Amino acid sequence: MKNDKLMSPFAVFLLGINSIIGSGIFLLAGKIYKDAGTLSLLAIILASLSILVISFSYANMARIYPENGGAFVYAKDTFGLFAGYIVGMGVWIQSTVTLAAEVAALMTAGQMLDDKLPVKELGLGLILALGLVSYFGSGIISKLDNLTSIVKIAIVLLFVFGTIWFTHKVNFSNVAFTGGINGFLAAYGAVFFFFPGFAFLPVNAEKMRNPRRTLPIMLVAVILTCMGVYVAIHAITIGVLGSTLPNYAVPAAIAFEKLFGNLGLPVIIVGICISILGVIITATFNAPVILASLAKDHEDVPSIVAQENKFGAATLAILLTIFTAAILFSIGNFVFLSGLTVFMSFVQYLSTGISNIKEKFFKVGLATILLSIILLFSFNLQVLEFGFGILIILSFIYFVIKLLQAI
């Protein structure tokens, strides 16, 4: 690959920001406040620091495996083909679920402007449209990604510096921690959905300039930046709305409206939609790349999946991604899909932690495993059943393929 086509550190930073800051802080703020009250701020900090620790696991492995693949490559080398297949397909499913969840979030935000919005039709249409754009290669996606990143940063700055002066200290005096340890764990786990895209950066390692140096630095920079943004937005939202925060689907938009009048709501909703659209675009770009990478590197994913068209895009990988995302969007709501996204992340975190131990990164590896186990206890029963069901189905497919190959 030519050097002029590799991503610069700033481009990697924008990719990370755009793949992370999306719907979570805007649409799950009410949920985490309901679960943990003002301690939801602590949940954001602890979850962010947990993600940072886990990112060190990815950074360690990226120094050893600078090629594309991320957790899939680490698991394959540590545990063998079966584990590599499960984790790799899990990475692809996670990115596809993220796409479906963010489209659901976009429709939810749009309903605040028009409650008669035909969300299913528009959502499915958007998924199909982005699939078509992906067919023409990553160049268009990259331009859209950079554009939404710039708009997103502008909207975040406008919200933070425009509303911080109107927060009320009294709204922080009542902890309102009625959910107990289970409520706090639920909030802690939900915050992991605020960081859906950081694990996608290692998948694109080969597209970076000097990935062994660039990737670790950018992971830390992106996660700490996002943590600061999330704490600021959530604290301001609590300061403005107080105990009424859980009553709204998009609390930040209501806070903005209270301060800036009728014009405030459409302005912030448009900004939030652009923010969400950035994550959707990034997921649309990443998911087929992941599946194509599996097809190139794993004998149990047909190589035809990675076959590229004249624009350099893997056509079948795009079709499978869009089809799966459309189904998930049709059957699941935003809260469920966000939880399922985090569950599929849990699979990657756990396997990457164990891979770190194999490579003698003991402290980070053990910390990642411990944090993964804690995360497991944050899921509700529906997410656990669906998530483990997916892993069972993937295992069944794997052994059926092996059986057919042996005949």
ZADOPA-15517 format. One record per residue (C-alpha): residue number from 1; residue in three letters; z, x, y. Coordinates in pm, whole numbers, plus 50000, padded with zeros to 5 digits. Example, Ala and Ser with C-alpha at 12.3 -4.5 7.8 and 13.67 -1.06 7.14 Angstrom:
BEGIN
+-----+------+-------+-------+-------+
| pos | code |     Z |     X |     Y |
+-----+------+-------+-------+-------+
|   1 |  ALA | 50780 | 51230 | 49550 |
|   2 |  SER | 50714 | 51367 | 49894 |
+-----+------+-------+-------+-------+
end
This chain:
BEGIN
+-----+------+-------+-------+-------+
| pos | code |     Z |     X |     Y |
+-----+------+-------+-------+-------+
|   1 |  MET | 50000 | 50000 | 50000 |
|   2 |  LYS | 49911 | 50134 | 50340 |
|   3 |  ASN | 50196 | 50226 | 50571 |
|   4 |  ASP | 50064 | 50009 | 50852 |
|   5 |  LYS | 50108 | 49705 | 50631 |
|   6 |  LEU | 50471 | 49778 | 50550 |
|   7 |  MET | 50748 | 49590 | 50733 |
|   8 |  SER | 50935 | 49775 | 51004 |
|   9 |  PRO | 51319 | 49757 | 51016 |
|  10 |  PHE | 51294 | 49500 | 51297 |
|  11 |  ALA | 51055 | 49287 | 51090 |
|  12 |  VAL | 51297 | 49308 | 50797 |
|  13 |  PHE | 51582 | 49203 | 51027 |
|  14 |  LEU | 51382 | 48903 | 51150 |
|  15 |  LEU | 51292 | 48809 | 50794 |
|  16 |  GLY | 51660 | 48820 | 50700 |
|  17 |  ILE | 51773 | 48617 | 51001 |
|  18 |  ASN | 51501 | 48360 | 50951 |
|  19 |  SER | 51566 | 48328 | 50578 |
|  20 |  ILE | 51939 | 48274 | 50635 |
|  21 |  ILE | 52008 | 48076 | 50953 |
|  22 |  GLY | 51889 | 47727 | 50875 |
|  23 |  SER | 52044 | 47393 | 50798 |
|  24 |  GLY | 52382 | 47498 | 50656 |
|  25 |  ILE | 52584 | 47549 | 50973 |
|  26 |  PHE | 52435 | 47236 | 51128 |
|  27 |  LEU | 52438 | 46986 | 50840 |
|  28 |  LEU | 52737 | 47106 | 50635 |
|  29 |  ALA | 52976 | 47155 | 50928 |
|  30 |  GLY | 53121 | 46808 | 50883 |
|  31 |  LYS | 53172 | 46862 | 50511 |
|  32 |  ILE | 53355 | 47194 | 50539 |
|  33 |  TYR | 53570 | 47059 | 50825 |
|  34 |  LYS | 53659 | 46756 | 50613 |
|  35 |  ASP | 53747 | 46984 | 50321 |
|  36 |  ALA | 53949 | 47245 | 50512 |
|  37 |  GLY | 54005 | 47130 | 50871 |
|  38 |  THR | 54017 | 47409 | 51125 |
|  39 |  LEU | 54071 | 47649 | 50836 |
|  40 |  SER | 53700 | 47598 | 50773 |
|  41 |  LEU | 53661 | 47879 | 51027 |
|  42 |  LEU | 53857 | 48103 | 50789 |
|  43 |  ALA | 53637 | 47980 | 50504 |
|  44 |  ILE | 53328 | 48091 | 50698 |
|  45 |  ILE | 53476 | 48436 | 50762 |
|  46 |  LEU | 53594 | 48488 | 50403 |
|  47 |  ALA | 53268 | 48362 | 50254 |
|  48 |  SER | 53068 | 48582 | 50491 |
|  49 |  LEU | 53274 | 48888 | 50398 |
|  50 |  SER | 53231 | 48797 | 50032 |
|  51 |  ILE | 52856 | 48785 | 50083 |
|  52 |  LEU | 52879 | 49122 | 50256 |
|  53 |  VAL | 53058 | 49273 | 49956 |
|  54 |  ILE | 52799 | 49121 | 49723 |
|  55 |  SER | 52523 | 49259 | 49945 |
|  56 |  PHE | 52661 | 49608 | 49881 |
|  57 |  SER | 52594 | 49543 | 49512 |
|  58 |  TYR | 52232 | 49467 | 49597 |
|  59 |  ALA | 52213 | 49768 | 49828 |
|  60 |  ASN | 52347 | 49997 | 49555 |
|  61 |  MET | 52091 | 49873 | 49308 |
|  62 |  ALA | 51811 | 49888 | 49565 |
|  63 |  ARG | 51869 | 50263 | 49596 |
|  64 |  ILE | 51803 | 50293 | 49223 |
|  65 |  TYR | 51531 | 50028 | 49198 |
|  66 |  PRO | 51332 | 50022 | 49523 |
|  67 |  GLU | 51053 | 49817 | 49364 |
|  68 |  ASN | 51011 | 49440 | 49406 |
|  69 |  GLY | 51227 | 49213 | 49191 |
|  70 |  GLY | 51588 | 49228 | 49307 |
|  71 |  ALA | 51840 | 49082 | 49062 |
|  72 |  PHE | 51570 | 49030 | 48799 |
|  73 |  VAL | 51496 | 49404 | 48779 |
|  74 |  TYR | 51867 | 49493 | 48767 |
|  75 |  ALA | 51945 | 49241 | 48492 |
|  76 |  LYS | 51643 | 49340 | 48283 |
|  77 |  ASP | 51742 | 49707 | 48285 |
|  78 |  THR | 52110 | 49633 | 48218 |
|  79 |  PHE | 52093 | 49357 | 47957 |
|  80 |  GLY | 51735 | 49349 | 47830 |
|  81 |  LEU | 51438 | 49113 | 47840 |
|  82 |  PHE | 51624 | 48786 | 47782 |
|  83 |  ALA | 51874 | 48840 | 48061 |
|  84 |  GLY | 51597 | 48962 | 48289 |
|  85 |  TYR | 51397 | 48648 | 48216 |
|  86 |  ILE | 51695 | 48413 | 48280 |
|  87 |  VAL | 51802 | 48584 | 48601 |
|  88 |  GLY | 51444 | 48620 | 48722 |
|  89 |  MET | 51362 | 48256 | 48664 |
|  90 |  GLY | 51697 | 48171 | 48823 |
|  91 |  VAL | 51596 | 48363 | 49136 |
|  92 |  TRP | 51268 | 48170 | 49148 |
|  93 |  ILE | 51444 | 47836 | 49094 |
|  94 |  GLN | 51697 | 47921 | 49363 |
|  95 |  SER | 51426 | 47990 | 49617 |
|  96 |  THR | 51243 | 47672 | 49513 |
|  97 |  VAL | 51560 | 47462 | 49537 |
|  98 |  THR | 51622 | 47620 | 49879 |
|  99 |  LEU | 51278 | 47503 | 49985 |
| 100 |  ALA | 51352 | 47147 | 49866 |
| 101 |  ALA | 51701 | 47147 | 50021 |
| 102 |  GLU | 51579 | 47269 | 50360 |
| 103 |  VAL | 51302 | 47008 | 50366 |
| 104 |  ALA | 51569 | 46744 | 50294 |
| 105 |  ALA | 51776 | 46892 | 50578 |
| 106 |  LEU | 51479 | 46880 | 50813 |
| 107 |  MET | 51426 | 46513 | 50736 |
| 108 |  THR | 51797 | 46441 | 50790 |
| 109 |  ALA | 51786 | 46608 | 51131 |
| 110 |  GLY | 51466 | 46425 | 51218 |
| 111 |  GLN | 51632 | 46092 | 51142 |
| 112 |  MET | 51865 | 46150 | 51436 |
| 113 |  LEU | 51564 | 46108 | 51660 |
| 114 |  ASP | 51410 | 45822 | 51462 |
| 115 |  ASP | 51618 | 45650 | 51193 |
| 116 |  LYS | 51304 | 45478 | 51059 |
| 117 |  LEU | 51138 | 45807 | 50973 |
| 118 |  PRO | 50960 | 45788 | 50631 |
| 119 |  VAL | 51151 | 46090 | 50503 |
| 120 |  LYS | 51018 | 46102 | 50147 |
| 121 |  GLU | 50654 | 46079 | 50250 |
| 122 |  LEU | 50690 | 46328 | 50535 |
| 123 |  GLY | 50894 | 46570 | 50324 |
| 124 |  LEU | 50646 | 46571 | 50038 |
| 125 |  GLY | 50360 | 46605 | 50285 |
| 126 |  LEU | 50527 | 46908 | 50445 |
| 127 |  ILE | 50581 | 47077 | 50108 |
| 128 |  LEU | 50216 | 47026 | 50016 |
| 129 |  ALA | 50097 | 47145 | 50360 |
| 130 |  LEU | 50299 | 47466 | 50335 |
| 131 |  GLY | 50163 | 47524 | 49987 |
| 132 |  LEU | 49813 | 47502 | 50132 |
| 133 |  VAL | 49903 | 47748 | 50408 |
| 134 |  SER | 50045 | 47988 | 50145 |
| 135 |  TYR | 49713 | 47979 | 49962 |
| 136 |  PHE | 49555 | 48165 | 50252 |
| 137 |  GLY | 49793 | 48458 | 50217 |
| 138 |  SER | 50112 | 48589 | 50373 |
| 139 |  GLY | 49959 | 48676 | 50711 |
| 140 |  ILE | 49984 | 48322 | 50846 |
| 141 |  ILE | 50334 | 48279 | 50701 |
| 142 |  SER | 50444 | 48606 | 50863 |
| 143 |  LYS | 50325 | 48495 | 51208 |
| 144 |  LEU | 50500 | 48159 | 51174 |
| 145 |  ASP | 50813 | 48337 | 51051 |
| 146 |  ASN | 50831 | 48561 | 51358 |
| 147 |  LEU | 50765 | 48270 | 51594 |
| 148 |  THR | 51042 | 48052 | 51446 |
| 149 |  SER | 51280 | 48351 | 51451 |
| 150 |  ILE | 51238 | 48395 | 51826 |
| 151 |  VAL | 51278 | 48022 | 51898 |
| 152 |  LYS | 51579 | 48005 | 51666 |
| 153 |  ILE | 51758 | 48289 | 51845 |
| 154 |  ALA | 51690 | 48123 | 52181 |
| 155 |  ILE | 51832 | 47789 | 52064 |
| 156 |  VAL | 52146 | 47954 | 51922 |
| 157 |  LEU | 52208 | 48140 | 52247 |
| 158 |  LEU | 52151 | 47823 | 52450 |
| 159 |  PHE | 52400 | 47629 | 52239 |
| 160 |  VAL | 52670 | 47898 | 52236 |
| 161 |  PHE | 52661 | 47995 | 52602 |
| 162 |  GLY | 52591 | 47641 | 52721 |
| 163 |  THR | 52877 | 47469 | 52538 |
| 164 |  ILE | 53153 | 47727 | 52502 |
| 165 |  TRP | 53297 | 47637 | 52843 |
| 166 |  PHE | 53359 | 47277 | 52735 |
| 167 |  THR | 53573 | 47333 | 52425 |
| 168 |  HIS | 53929 | 47198 | 52419 |
| 169 |  LYS | 54217 | 47407 | 52282 |
| 170 |  VAL | 54396 | 47097 | 52159 |
| 171 |  ASN | 54124 | 47046 | 51898 |
| 172 |  PHE | 54237 | 47366 | 51724 |
| 173 |  SER | 54607 | 47276 | 51716 |
| 174 |  ASN | 54576 | 47040 | 51421 |
| 175 |  VAL | 54485 | 47230 | 51106 |
| 176 |  ALA | 54410 | 46900 | 50927 |
| 177 |  PHE | 54417 | 47083 | 50594 |
| 178 |  THR | 54445 | 46780 | 50367 |
| 179 |  GLY | 54221 | 46900 | 50083 |
| 180 |  GLY | 54462 | 47160 | 49948 |
| 181 |  ILE | 54335 | 47469 | 49770 |
| 182 |  ASN | 54053 | 47270 | 49611 |
| 183 |  GLY | 53935 | 47158 | 49952 |
| 184 |  PHE | 53942 | 47512 | 50085 |
| 185 |  LEU | 53753 | 47638 | 49779 |
| 186 |  ALA | 53493 | 47364 | 49829 |
| 187 |  ALA | 53449 | 47471 | 50191 |
| 188 |  TYR | 53434 | 47837 | 50090 |
| 189 |  GLY | 53166 | 47764 | 49831 |
| 190 |  ALA | 52964 | 47547 | 50069 |
| 191 |  VAL | 52947 | 47833 | 50320 |
| 192 |  PHE | 52754 | 48038 | 50064 |
| 193 |  PHE | 52464 | 47801 | 50134 |
| 194 |  PHE | 52470 | 47935 | 50488 |
| 195 |  PHE | 52334 | 48260 | 50339 |
| 196 |  PRO | 52055 | 48146 | 50104 |
| 197 |  GLY | 51808 | 48419 | 50192 |
| 198 |  PHE | 51988 | 48753 | 50189 |
| 199 |  ALA | 51916 | 48809 | 49817 |
| 200 |  PHE | 51545 | 48757 | 49884 |
| 201 |  LEU | 51525 | 49081 | 50085 |
| 202 |  PRO | 51548 | 49306 | 49774 |
| 203 |  VAL | 51265 | 49102 | 49620 |
| 204 |  ASN | 51041 | 49237 | 49898 |
| 205 |  ALA | 51163 | 49597 | 49872 |
| 206 |  GLU | 50816 | 49741 | 49818 |
| 207 |  LYS | 50698 | 49581 | 50142 |
| 208 |  MET | 50953 | 49778 | 50347 |
| 209 |  ARG | 50926 | 50120 | 50500 |
| 210 |  ASN | 51170 | 50352 | 50324 |
| 211 |  PRO | 51350 | 50072 | 50131 |
| 212 |  ARG | 51631 | 50296 | 50003 |
| 213 |  ARG | 51746 | 50346 | 50362 |
| 214 |  THR | 51618 | 50030 | 50532 |
| 215 |  LEU | 51742 | 49765 | 50290 |
| 216 |  PRO | 52117 | 49852 | 50286 |
| 217 |  ILE | 52133 | 49882 | 50665 |
| 218 |  MET | 51944 | 49559 | 50723 |
| 219 |  LEU | 52155 | 49365 | 50471 |
| 220 |  VAL | 52473 | 49458 | 50655 |
| 221 |  ALA | 52320 | 49397 | 51000 |
| 222 |  VAL | 52179 | 49057 | 50905 |
| 223 |  ILE | 52495 | 48928 | 50734 |
| 224 |  LEU | 52732 | 49037 | 51011 |
| 225 |  THR | 52501 | 48889 | 51274 |
| 226 |  CYS | 52485 | 48557 | 51090 |
| 227 |  MET | 52862 | 48551 | 51041 |
| 228 |  GLY | 52915 | 48591 | 51415 |
| 229 |  VAL | 52665 | 48315 | 51489 |
| 230 |  TYR | 52822 | 48076 | 51235 |
| 231 |  VAL | 53179 | 48131 | 51355 |
| 232 |  ALA | 53073 | 48079 | 51717 |
| 233 |  ILE | 52875 | 47761 | 51648 |
| 234 |  HIS | 53142 | 47607 | 51425 |
| 235 |  ALA | 53429 | 47697 | 51658 |
| 236 |  ILE | 53249 | 47544 | 51955 |
| 237 |  THR | 53165 | 47231 | 51757 |
| 238 |  ILE | 53531 | 47193 | 51657 |
| 239 |  GLY | 53640 | 47258 | 52016 |
| 240 |  VAL | 53413 | 46983 | 52148 |
| 241 |  LEU | 53440 | 46716 | 51876 |
| 242 |  GLY | 53777 | 46783 | 51714 |
| 243 |  SER | 53878 | 46549 | 51431 |
| 244 |  THR | 53569 | 46330 | 51485 |
| 245 |  LEU | 53344 | 46613 | 51362 |
| 246 |  PRO | 53302 | 46483 | 51002 |
| 247 |  ASN | 53169 | 46151 | 51136 |
| 248 |  TYR | 52831 | 46298 | 51227 |
| 249 |  ALA | 52540 | 46420 | 51012 |
| 250 |  VAL | 52457 | 46695 | 51264 |
| 251 |  PRO | 52778 | 46758 | 51462 |
| 252 |  ALA | 52634 | 47038 | 51679 |
| 253 |  ALA | 52370 | 46799 | 51808 |
| 254 |  ILE | 52635 | 46546 | 51909 |
| 255 |  ALA | 52834 | 46819 | 52083 |
| 256 |  PHE | 52525 | 46923 | 52275 |
| 257 |  GLU | 52452 | 46561 | 52368 |
| 258 |  LYS | 52805 | 46503 | 52498 |
| 259 |  LEU | 52770 | 46797 | 52732 |
| 260 |  PHE | 52411 | 46767 | 52847 |
| 261 |  GLY | 52352 | 46394 | 52835 |
| 262 |  ASN | 52061 | 46205 | 52683 |
| 263 |  LEU | 51830 | 46503 | 52708 |
| 264 |  GLY | 52068 | 46720 | 52508 |
| 265 |  LEU | 52018 | 46545 | 52174 |
| 266 |  PRO | 51639 | 46575 | 52144 |
| 267 |  VAL | 51647 | 46935 | 52274 |
| 268 |  ILE | 51902 | 47058 | 52021 |
| 269 |  ILE | 51751 | 46853 | 51736 |
| 270 |  VAL | 51411 | 47009 | 51800 |
| 271 |  GLY | 51577 | 47351 | 51805 |
| 272 |  ILE | 51763 | 47280 | 51482 |
| 273 |  CYS | 51442 | 47156 | 51320 |
| 274 |  ILE | 51268 | 47479 | 51421 |
| 275 |  SER | 51560 | 47676 | 51277 |
| 276 |  ILE | 51533 | 47486 | 50949 |
| 277 |  LEU | 51156 | 47520 | 50949 |
| 278 |  GLY | 51197 | 47897 | 50964 |
| 279 |  VAL | 51396 | 47896 | 50638 |
| 280 |  ILE | 51141 | 47659 | 50483 |
| 281 |  ILE | 50858 | 47896 | 50577 |
| 282 |  THR | 51044 | 48196 | 50439 |
| 283 |  ALA | 51124 | 48015 | 50113 |
| 284 |  THR | 50760 | 47909 | 50084 |
| 285 |  PHE | 50662 | 48273 | 50119 |
| 286 |  ASN | 50931 | 48415 | 49888 |
| 287 |  ALA | 50926 | 48176 | 49591 |
| 288 |  PRO | 50566 | 48241 | 49475 |
| 289 |  VAL | 50619 | 48616 | 49530 |
| 290 |  ILE | 50920 | 48601 | 49297 |
| 291 |  LEU | 50732 | 48411 | 49027 |
| 292 |  ALA | 50429 | 48638 | 49056 |
| 293 |  SER | 50659 | 48941 | 49028 |
| 294 |  LEU | 50802 | 48798 | 48706 |
| 295 |  ALA | 50452 | 48743 | 48569 |
| 296 |  LYS | 50360 | 49104 | 48643 |
| 297 |  ASP | 50676 | 49253 | 48497 |
| 298 |  HIS | 50782 | 49017 | 48217 |
| 299 |  GLU | 50587 | 48939 | 47904 |
| 300 |  ASP | 50735 | 48589 | 47874 |
| 301 |  VAL | 50582 | 48471 | 48201 |
| 302 |  PRO | 50202 | 48453 | 48159 |
| 303 |  SER | 50018 | 48712 | 48364 |
| 304 |  ILE | 49780 | 48443 | 48491 |
| 305 |  VAL | 50065 | 48322 | 48713 |
| 306 |  ALA | 50030 | 48641 | 48918 |
| 307 |  GLN | 49652 | 48629 | 48949 |
| 308 |  GLU | 49561 | 48650 | 49318 |
| 309 |  ASN | 49289 | 48466 | 49507 |
| 310 |  LYS | 49059 | 48632 | 49760 |
| 311 |  PHE | 49332 | 48599 | 50025 |
| 312 |  GLY | 49580 | 48800 | 49818 |
| 313 |  ALA | 49797 | 48498 | 49725 |
| 314 |  ALA | 49902 | 48410 | 49369 |
| 315 |  THR | 49747 | 48062 | 49337 |
| 316 |  LEU | 49921 | 47941 | 49021 |
| 317 |  ALA | 50258 | 48073 | 49137 |
| 318 |  ILE | 50213 | 47873 | 49458 |
| 319 |  LEU | 50117 | 47557 | 49268 |
| 320 |  LEU | 50415 | 47582 | 49031 |
| 321 |  THR | 50652 | 47643 | 49324 |
| 322 |  ILE | 50521 | 47351 | 49529 |
| 323 |  PHE | 50521 | 47115 | 49230 |
| 324 |  THR | 50880 | 47205 | 49136 |
| 325 |  ALA | 51001 | 47181 | 49497 |
| 326 |  ALA | 50839 | 46839 | 49535 |
| 327 |  ILE | 51016 | 46710 | 49222 |
| 328 |  LEU | 51354 | 46846 | 49334 |
| 329 |  PHE | 51311 | 46698 | 49681 |
| 330 |  SER | 51229 | 46361 | 49526 |
| 331 |  ILE | 51534 | 46343 | 49297 |
| 332 |  GLY | 51811 | 46516 | 49495 |
| 333 |  ASN | 51980 | 46477 | 49832 |
| 334 |  PHE | 52064 | 46762 | 50068 |
| 335 |  VAL | 52429 | 46809 | 49965 |
| 336 |  PHE | 52343 | 46823 | 49594 |
| 337 |  LEU | 52048 | 47058 | 49644 |
| 338 |  SER | 52254 | 47291 | 49863 |
| 339 |  GLY | 52519 | 47312 | 49589 |
| 340 |  LEU | 52254 | 47378 | 49324 |
| 341 |  THR | 52112 | 47659 | 49539 |
| 342 |  VAL | 52452 | 47828 | 49551 |
| 343 |  PHE | 52496 | 47786 | 49174 |
| 344 |  MET | 52169 | 47967 | 49107 |
| 345 |  SER | 52287 | 48237 | 49347 |
| 346 |  PHE | 52608 | 48268 | 49143 |
| 347 |  VAL | 52400 | 48365 | 48837 |
| 348 |  GLN | 52237 | 48648 | 49033 |
| 349 |  TYR | 52563 | 48768 | 49189 |
| 350 |  LEU | 52738 | 48788 | 48852 |
| 351 |  SER | 52458 | 48977 | 48679 |
| 352 |  THR | 52415 | 49216 | 48973 |
| 353 |  GLY | 52788 | 49288 | 48975 |
| 354 |  ILE | 52778 | 49381 | 48608 |
| 355 |  SER | 52470 | 49596 | 48670 |
| 356 |  ASN | 52669 | 49785 | 48935 |
| 357 |  ILE | 52938 | 49865 | 48680 |
| 358 |  LYS | 52675 | 50002 | 48442 |
| 359 |  GLU | 52550 | 50229 | 48721 |
| 360 |  LYS | 52911 | 50339 | 48785 |
| 361 |  PHE | 52958 | 50152 | 49115 |
| 362 |  PHE | 53287 | 50025 | 48976 |
| 363 |  LYS | 53469 | 49898 | 49286 |
| 364 |  VAL | 53179 | 49700 | 49430 |
| 365 |  GLY | 53077 | 49577 | 49087 |
| 366 |  LEU | 53425 | 49446 | 48999 |
| 367 |  ALA | 53462 | 49288 | 49343 |
| 368 |  THR | 53126 | 49112 | 49303 |
| 369 |  ILE | 53221 | 48980 | 48959 |
| 370 |  LEU | 53558 | 48853 | 49088 |
| 371 |  LEU | 53397 | 48681 | 49387 |
| 372 |  SER | 53136 | 48525 | 49160 |
| 373 |  ILE | 53406 | 48379 | 48935 |
| 374 |  ILE | 53593 | 48239 | 49237 |
| 375 |  LEU | 53267 | 48085 | 49357 |
| 376 |  LEU | 53221 | 47916 | 49019 |
| 377 |  PHE | 53537 | 47710 | 49079 |
| 378 |  SER | 53397 | 47570 | 49404 |
| 379 |  PHE | 53121 | 47364 | 49239 |
| 380 |  ASN | 53153 | 46995 | 49162 |
| 381 |  LEU | 53082 | 46858 | 48814 |
| 382 |  GLN | 52732 | 46732 | 48896 |
| 383 |  VAL | 52617 | 47073 | 49017 |
| 384 |  LEU | 52774 | 47247 | 48717 |
| 385 |  GLU | 52606 | 47011 | 48470 |
| 386 |  PHE | 52265 | 47040 | 48634 |
| 387 |  GLY | 52292 | 47416 | 48686 |
| 388 |  PHE | 52396 | 47498 | 48330 |
| 389 |  GLY | 52138 | 47247 | 48209 |
| 390 |  ILE | 51867 | 47451 | 48381 |
| 391 |  LEU | 51993 | 47770 | 48217 |
| 392 |  ILE | 51990 | 47602 | 47875 |
| 393 |  ILE | 51634 | 47476 | 47928 |
| 394 |  LEU | 51520 | 47822 | 48037 |
| 395 |  SER | 51682 | 47973 | 47727 |
| 396 |  PHE | 51512 | 47717 | 47504 |
| 397 |  ILE | 51172 | 47795 | 47659 |
| 398 |  TYR | 51231 | 48167 | 47609 |
| 399 |  PHE | 51309 | 48139 | 47239 |
| 400 |  VAL | 51023 | 47895 | 47179 |
| 401 |  ILE | 50785 | 48150 | 47334 |
| 402 |  LYS | 50934 | 48423 | 47116 |
| 403 |  LEU | 50892 | 48205 | 46807 |
| 404 |  LEU | 50528 | 48133 | 46893 |
| 405 |  GLN | 50462 | 48500 | 46952 |
| 406 |  ALA | 50603 | 48583 | 46609 |
| 407 |  ILE | 50372 | 48338 | 46431 |
+-----+------+-------+-------+-------+
end
